[in-house]
Amino acid sequence: GPEMGIALGALREAAGDAVLVGEVYLPTARLDRYLEHLDLAFAFELLHAPWEAGALARVIAEAAELGRVAWVLSNHDSPRIATRLGEGWVRAAAMLLLTLPGAAFIYQGDELGMPDGPGGEPPIDRAGRDAHRHPMPWSSAPNAGFSTRQPWLPVIAERRHVSAQRRDPGSLLSLYRAAIALRPALGPGVELLPAEEGVLAYRRGEFAVALNLCERPCDSGLAGEVVLSTREGVD
């Protein structure tokens, strides 16, 4: 509405130099007015795009051209990556999210491969989002180390708690940590690269990323030293 700029201007003034990220549920092409006041806005197209190389490439091209976007593949309003895409894709999703230029937001538990849970009984959230909101499992302690008190939603721990994955160099958590450590070395911007159908490929400075998003072996067409791979170990 016409008062949007007044409201965001007040937030900007109150926040001072703090970073303001907008949960603006609009297409990237319509974020300009919001970015007059916000530092970043979530590129929700990445979360909602089909898990296909062509669809993701189009989202990346448009959002990267705008700049000042925050990439996100999961949040507390949507099915978790392991549930939405399948557990076989959680490592590729981590590599995608953490090799794009700019800010990346990780929803707690995605770095462990947490799936959706059973939700609350009776339901707590009237919009039916309990399944995506189970507590972060930290250890094999009671309530997975999340709290000494009983949490509102049951803990989904199994083997996916932090203390177990932290000790395993082949775990999904270790892949997240390795990708985060690599991020500062990646060059500015992103250049989409031609690749075989089903492969999403792009360049970040001196580094190239190739993600096979289909169910068959594919040739990325890239050559060079492999710095980080989704195939290292199992989560």
VEXTOR-956918 format. One record per residue (C-alpha): x, y, z; residue in one letter. Coordinates in steps of 0.25 Angstrom, whole numbers. Layout:
residues N
@x X&y Y&z Z&r A
...
***
This chain:
residues 235
@x 0&y 0&z 0&r G
@x 4&y 15&z -1&r P
@x 8&y 15&z 14&r E
@x 18&y 4&z 12&r M
@x 29&y 14&z 10&r G
@x 26&y 22&z 23&r I
@x 26&y 9&z 31&r A
@x 39&y 4&z 26&r L
@x 45&y 17&z 27&r G
@x 42&y 17&z 42&r A
@x 48&y 4&z 43&r L
@x 60&y 8&z 36&r R
@x 62&y 20&z 45&r E
@x 60&y 12&z 58&r A
@x 69&y 1&z 53&r A
@x 81&y 11&z 50&r G
@x 93&y 3&z 44&r D
@x 87&y -11&z 48&r A
@x 84&y -20&z 36&r V
@x 69&y -20&z 32&r L
@x 65&y -33&z 24&r V
@x 51&y -32&z 19&r G
@x 41&y -44&z 18&r E
@x 35&y -38&z 6&r V
@x 26&y -49&z -1&r Y
@x 27&y -43&z -15&r L
@x 34&y -47&z -27&r P
@x 49&y -42&z -28&r T
@x 45&y -32&z -39&r A
@x 36&y -25&z -29&r R
@x 46&y -23&z -18&r L
@x 52&y -10&z -22&r D
@x 42&y -1&z -14&r R
@x 45&y -9&z -1&r Y
@x 60&y -9&z -4&r L
@x 59&y 7&z -3&r E
@x 59&y 4&z 12&r H
@x 63&y -10&z 15&r L
@x 77&y -16&z 13&r D
@x 73&y -29&z 8&r L
@x 60&y -36&z 4&r A
@x 58&y -51&z 4&r F
@x 58&y -58&z -10&r A
@x 47&y -67&z -7&r F
@x 46&y -72&z -22&r E
@x 58&y -81&z -19&r L
@x 50&y -88&z -8&r L
@x 38&y -89&z -17&r H
@x 44&y -93&z -30&r A
@x 44&y -107&z -35&r P
@x 56&y -115&z -32&r W
@x 61&y -114&z -47&r E
@x 73&y -108&z -53&r A
@x 66&y -99&z -62&r G
@x 56&y -94&z -52&r A
@x 67&y -91&z -42&r L
@x 76&y -84&z -52&r A
@x 65&y -74&z -56&r R
@x 63&y -71&z -41&r V
@x 78&y -69&z -39&r I
@x 79&y -60&z -51&r A
@x 68&y -51&z -48&r E
@x 71&y -50&z -33&r A
@x 86&y -48&z -35&r A
@x 84&y -37&z -45&r E
@x 76&y -30&z -34&r L
@x 86&y -32&z -23&r G
@x 83&y -30&z -9&r R
@x 75&y -43&z -7&r V
@x 76&y -53&z 4&r A
@x 76&y -67&z -1&r W
@x 67&y -77&z 6&r V
@x 63&y -92&z 4&r L
@x 55&y -94&z 16&r S
@x 48&y -87&z 27&r N
@x 38&y -89&z 38&r H
@x 26&y -87&z 29&r D
@x 30&y -98&z 19&r S
@x 33&y -113&z 19&r P
@x 47&y -115&z 22&r R
@x 57&y -118&z 11&r I
@x 59&y -133&z 15&r A
@x 43&y -135&z 14&r T
@x 41&y -125&z 2&r R
@x 52&y -130&z -7&r L
@x 55&y -144&z -1&r G
@x 67&y -148&z 8&r E
@x 75&y -151&z -4&r G
@x 76&y -136&z -8&r W
@x 80&y -130&z 5&r V
@x 95&y -129&z 2&r R
@x 93&y -123&z -12&r A
@x 83&y -113&z -6&r A
@x 94&y -109&z 4&r A
@x 104&y -107&z -7&r M
@x 94&y -99&z -15&r L
@x 90&y -90&z -3&r L
@x 104&y -87&z 2&r L
@x 111&y -85&z -12&r T
@x 102&y -74&z -17&r L
@x 106&y -59&z -15&r P
@x 101&y -51&z -4&r G
@x 94&y -55&z 9&r A
@x 89&y -69&z 12&r A
@x 80&y -73&z 23&r F
@x 80&y -87&z 29&r I
@x 67&y -91&z 36&r Y
@x 71&y -98&z 49&r Q
@x 72&y -113&z 47&r G
@x 74&y -113&z 32&r D
@x 89&y -114&z 34&r E
@x 86&y -127&z 41&r L
@x 76&y -132&z 31&r G
@x 64&y -131&z 40&r M
@x 51&y -135&z 33&r P
@x 38&y -131&z 37&r D
@x 32&y -137&z 50&r G
@x 18&y -141&z 54&r P
@x 14&y -127&z 59&r G
@x 7&y -125&z 72&r G
@x -5&y -132&z 78&r E
@x -13&y -125&z 79&r P
@x -8&y -115&z 68&r P
@x -2&y -102&z 74&r I
@x -1&y -94&z 61&r D
@x -14&y -92&z 55&r R
@x -8&y -91&z 41&r A
@x -3&y -105&z 42&r G
@x 12&y -102&z 42&r R
@x 15&y -110&z 54&r D
@x 22&y -121&z 46&r A
@x 33&y -111&z 41&r H
@x 36&y -106&z 55&r R
@x 41&y -117&z 64&r H
@x 53&y -113&z 73&r P
@x 68&y -113&z 69&r M
@x 74&y -126&z 74&r P
@x 87&y -124&z 81&r W
@x 91&y -137&z 87&r S
@x 86&y -151&z 92&r S
@x 82&y -145&z 105&r A
@x 68&y -144&z 110&r P
@x 60&y -135&z 100&r N
@x 72&y -136&z 91&r A
@x 79&y -125&z 100&r G
@x 69&y -114&z 95&r F
@x 64&y -112&z 108&r S
@x 63&y -117&z 122&r T
@x 48&y -115&z 121&r R
@x 38&y -122&z 112&r Q
@x 37&y -114&z 99&r P
@x 24&y -111&z 93&r W
@x 27&y -120&z 81&r L
@x 34&y -133&z 82&r P
@x 49&y -134&z 78&r V
@x 53&y -142&z 66&r I
@x 67&y -147&z 69&r A
@x 70&y -161&z 64&r E
@x 85&y -160&z 59&r R
@x 83&y -145&z 54&r R
@x 87&y -138&z 66&r H
@x 99&y -128&z 66&r V
@x 108&y -136&z 76&r S
@x 108&y -148&z 67&r A
@x 110&y -141&z 54&r Q
@x 121&y -131&z 59&r R
@x 130&y -143&z 61&r R
@x 127&y -149&z 47&r D
@x 135&y -143&z 36&r P
@x 126&y -149&z 26&r G
@x 113&y -143&z 32&r S
@x 104&y -133&z 26&r L
@x 108&y -123&z 37&r L
@x 122&y -125&z 33&r S
@x 118&y -122&z 19&r L
@x 111&y -109&z 23&r Y
@x 123&y -105&z 32&r R
@x 133&y -107&z 20&r A
@x 124&y -99&z 10&r A
@x 123&y -88&z 20&r I
@x 138&y -88&z 22&r A
@x 140&y -87&z 7&r L
@x 130&y -76&z 4&r R
@x 140&y -64&z 7&r P
@x 149&y -69&z -4&r A
@x 138&y -69&z -15&r L
@x 138&y -58&z -25&r G
@x 127&y -47&z -26&r P
@x 115&y -49&z -34&r G
@x 111&y -61&z -41&r V
@x 112&y -66&z -56&r E
@x 103&y -77&z -61&r L
@x 110&y -87&z -69&r L
@x 105&y -96&z -80&r P
@x 104&y -110&z -76&r A
@x 97&y -123&z -79&r E
@x 82&y -124&z -77&r E
@x 79&y -126&z -62&r G
@x 92&y -120&z -58&r V
@x 92&y -106&z -51&r L
@x 106&y -100&z -53&r A
@x 111&y -86&z -50&r Y
@x 124&y -79&z -47&r R
@x 128&y -71&z -35&r R
@x 142&y -64&z -38&r G
@x 152&y -75&z -39&r E
@x 143&y -86&z -35&r F
@x 132&y -93&z -42&r A
@x 120&y -100&z -36&r V
@x 113&y -112&z -43&r A
@x 101&y -119&z -37&r L
@x 94&y -131&z -43&r N
@x 80&y -129&z -41&r L
@x 74&y -141&z -48&r C
@x 74&y -156&z -45&r E
@x 85&y -161&z -55&r R
@x 100&y -158&z -56&r P
@x 103&y -145&z -64&r C
@x 115&y -139&z -69&r D
@x 117&y -125&z -64&r S
@x 127&y -121&z -75&r G
@x 136&y -115&z -65&r L
@x 150&y -118&z -62&r A
@x 160&y -115&z -50&r G
@x 163&y -119&z -36&r E
@x 151&y -123&z -27&r V
@x 151&y -114&z -15&r V
@x 138&y -118&z -9&r L
@x 128&y -130&z -12&r S
@x 115&y -134&z -8&r T
@x 120&y -149&z -9&r R
@x 129&y -148&z 3&r E
@x 124&y -157&z 13&r G
@x 109&y -160&z 16&r V
@x 101&y -152&z 26&r D
***
